[in-house]
């Protein structure tokens, strides 16, 4: 099922009738801001991840040591 130009026009007319012109522009502006913030946070997270990977490249000789766990509940 494809969306034709008439379906888009009908949806836009219904939105304008329900929300009004000024309110609809505020809703669109807010949605754009949310999308921009989401994109920026994803890009920042990707940069941080990439930086951590690049910092760890020189650590091939270091091997993670296992953590010794003590089971205190068995001393009953």
Secondary structure, DSSP 8 states (H G I E B T S, - for coil): ----HHHHHHHHHHHHHHH-HHHHHHHHHHHHHHHHHHHHHHHHHHHHHHHHHHHGGG-TT----------GGG--
